[in-house]
């Protein structure tokens, strides 16, 4: 077996290991495709990033992360993501967004003095050709703030899609008034 073989055992410089590579080269199609198998971490960071000393939106946490073209190959393929952080406890108009291919999937507002910690989870699942459904849950200080939101996307899956985590304090130009302290993306192939 070679490194590009999607079978359960993969050749490495140290010998064969049990594992699944997230992508392999398919000589028939002439390109890289997602391999079948279990969940695969695409990106994770715990590096803290914050808003600038201005009132414009800032991209965070190593974003954009670019999903490879063709990642959503099969109906049921799912992208799972989590982002979390903190913010100043004031009534300024602060917000967090996660976008996929330029469309907001997560939109979270933090406008009360008690809003000092935030987190969100989202799932985007292929439902048909260039169509996806998504579900989002957001929490502030450990309590669900918006319930579960859902919607429909129409992203062209044959092109690469950027995932951005965006923070903004639209009221006060305070450095690091909103911070992202964790961000991860995981791919879950269709069963």
PLY file of the C-alpha trace (Angstrom):
ply
format ascii 1.0
element vertex 191
property float x
property float y
property float z
element edge 190
property int vertex1
property int vertex2
end_header
0.00 0.00 0.00
1.08 3.54 -0.61
0.51 6.72 1.37
-2.31 7.61 -0.99
-4.15 4.32 -0.43
-7.45 4.79 1.45
-7.27 1.30 2.97
-7.20 0.91 6.76
-3.42 0.34 6.92
-1.16 3.05 5.56
2.57 2.86 4.76
4.64 5.46 6.62
8.40 5.88 6.97
8.10 4.06 10.33
6.07 1.14 8.97
2.40 0.35 8.52
-0.05 2.14 10.81
-3.77 1.82 11.25
-5.35 5.04 10.07
-7.30 6.81 7.41
-5.82 9.56 5.31
-8.27 12.41 4.74
-7.47 12.69 1.03
-5.79 10.48 -1.51
-4.87 10.76 -5.18
-7.34 8.99 -7.43
-5.61 8.13 -10.70
-8.94 7.48 -12.44
-10.32 10.96 -11.76
-6.88 12.59 -11.84
-7.38 14.47 -8.59
-7.43 14.31 -4.82
-10.62 13.00 -3.23
-11.82 12.51 0.33
-11.28 8.98 1.54
-13.98 7.01 3.28
-13.55 6.33 6.94
-14.09 7.98 10.27
-14.13 11.58 11.37
-11.06 13.60 10.44
-9.75 16.74 12.08
-9.12 19.35 9.38
-7.94 22.23 11.55
-7.54 23.08 15.24
-5.94 25.95 17.13
-5.93 27.20 20.67
-3.97 30.35 19.79
-5.69 33.46 21.12
-6.51 36.24 18.67
-8.55 39.36 19.28
-10.14 42.36 17.67
-8.05 45.34 16.71
-8.30 48.78 18.28
-10.98 49.78 15.76
-14.63 49.06 15.01
-14.11 46.96 11.87
-14.57 43.18 11.64
-11.44 41.04 12.08
-10.76 37.52 10.76
-9.39 35.22 13.46
-7.80 31.99 14.48
-5.75 31.27 11.38
-8.72 31.90 9.16
-9.53 31.70 6.43
-9.18 27.96 6.44
-9.79 26.75 2.90
-11.77 23.56 2.44
-10.50 21.69 -0.62
-12.68 21.57 -3.72
-14.81 18.44 -3.76
-14.76 17.90 0.01
-18.55 17.52 -0.01
-18.54 14.60 -2.46
-21.46 12.55 -1.16
-24.89 13.37 0.23
-24.44 13.22 4.00
-20.83 14.49 4.06
-20.68 16.91 7.01
-18.43 19.70 8.25
-18.50 20.15 12.04
-16.98 23.20 13.69
-16.57 24.81 17.10
-15.27 28.23 18.06
-15.06 29.78 21.51
-13.63 32.80 23.28
-14.20 35.70 25.60
-15.10 39.38 25.49
-15.28 42.47 27.64
-18.31 42.54 29.91
-19.93 45.72 28.65
-22.96 46.73 26.59
-21.00 47.52 23.41
-22.30 45.95 20.20
-20.00 42.90 19.89
-20.52 40.01 17.47
-19.05 36.72 16.30
-19.65 35.22 12.87
-18.52 32.07 11.12
-18.82 32.17 7.35
-18.60 29.43 4.75
-17.81 30.57 1.23
-18.79 34.13 2.12
-22.17 33.25 3.68
-22.74 33.64 7.42
-23.57 30.32 9.09
-23.08 31.48 12.71
-24.12 34.94 13.88
-23.80 35.58 17.60
-24.35 38.91 19.39
-22.78 39.75 22.76
-24.36 42.99 23.96
-24.90 42.62 27.71
-22.44 43.34 30.52
-22.79 39.71 31.64
-21.65 38.37 28.23
-18.01 37.48 28.89
-17.65 33.94 27.46
-19.02 32.65 24.16
-19.05 29.41 22.18
-20.77 28.03 19.11
-21.07 24.74 17.26
-22.18 24.26 13.68
-22.84 21.42 11.27
-23.03 21.78 7.48
-24.25 18.70 5.60
-24.44 18.03 1.84
-28.08 17.37 0.90
-27.82 17.40 -2.91
-25.79 18.81 -5.78
-24.42 22.16 -4.57
-26.94 22.25 -1.70
-26.24 21.99 1.98
-28.23 22.31 5.21
-26.77 23.70 8.40
-27.58 23.77 12.10
-26.03 26.06 14.73
-26.09 26.26 18.50
-24.61 29.26 20.34
-24.01 29.81 24.04
-22.97 32.73 26.22
-21.45 32.06 29.66
-22.42 28.41 29.29
-26.12 28.99 28.63
-27.77 28.43 25.27
-28.48 31.90 23.91
-30.25 31.35 20.62
-31.38 27.77 20.63
-30.61 25.83 17.50
-30.73 27.75 14.24
-30.82 26.14 10.82
-30.82 27.06 7.17
-29.97 26.08 3.62
-26.86 26.95 1.59
-26.16 26.63 -2.14
-22.37 26.50 -2.29
-20.58 25.23 -5.39
-18.84 22.14 -4.05
-16.43 21.83 -6.99
-14.61 24.96 -5.79
-12.60 25.53 -2.63
-14.60 27.16 0.19
-13.11 29.49 2.80
-14.21 29.21 6.43
-13.77 32.44 8.40
-14.24 33.23 12.07
-14.95 36.96 12.37
-15.19 39.14 15.48
-16.22 42.74 15.80
-16.84 45.45 18.38
-18.92 47.92 16.38
-19.21 50.40 19.27
-15.80 50.82 20.93
-12.34 50.80 19.36
-10.92 48.68 22.20
-8.04 46.29 21.45
-8.96 42.63 22.15
-12.48 43.48 23.33
-13.60 40.24 21.64
-11.24 37.26 21.51
-11.25 33.83 19.89
-9.39 31.27 22.00
-10.33 28.02 20.24
-11.34 27.00 16.72
-11.64 23.57 15.13
-13.06 22.00 11.98
-13.79 18.30 11.55
-14.95 16.40 8.45
-17.47 13.57 8.89
-17.92 11.48 5.74
-21.35 10.16 4.78
-22.08 6.70 6.14
0 1
1 2
2 3
3 4
4 5
5 6
6 7
7 8
8 9
9 10
10 11
11 12
12 13
13 14
14 15
15 16
16 17
17 18
18 19
19 20
20 21
21 22
22 23
23 24
24 25
25 26
26 27
27 28
28 29
29 30
30 31
31 32
32 33
33 34
34 35
35 36
36 37
37 38
38 39
39 40
40 41
41 42
42 43
43 44
44 45
45 46
46 47
47 48
48 49
49 50
50 51
51 52
52 53
53 54
54 55
55 56
56 57
57 58
58 59
59 60
60 61
61 62
62 63
63 64
64 65
65 66
66 67
67 68
68 69
69 70
70 71
71 72
72 73
73 74
74 75
75 76
76 77
77 78
78 79
79 80
80 81
81 82
82 83
83 84
84 85
85 86
86 87
87 88
88 89
89 90
90 91
91 92
92 93
93 94
94 95
95 96
96 97
97 98
98 99
99 100
100 101
101 102
102 103
103 104
104 105
105 106
106 107
107 108
108 109
109 110
110 111
111 112
112 113
113 114
114 115
115 116
116 117
117 118
118 119
119 120
120 121
121 122
122 123
123 124
124 125
125 126
126 127
127 128
128 129
129 130
130 131
131 132
132 133
133 134
134 135
135 136
136 137
137 138
138 139
139 140
140 141
141 142
142 143
143 144
144 145
145 146
146 147
147 148
148 149
149 150
150 151
151 152
152 153
153 154
154 155
155 156
156 157
157 158
158 159
159 160
160 161
161 162
162 163
163 164
164 165
165 166
166 167
167 168
168 169
169 170
170 171
171 172
172 173
173 174
174 175
175 176
176 177
177 178
178 179
179 180
180 181
181 182
182 183
183 184
184 185
185 186
186 187
187 188
188 189
189 190
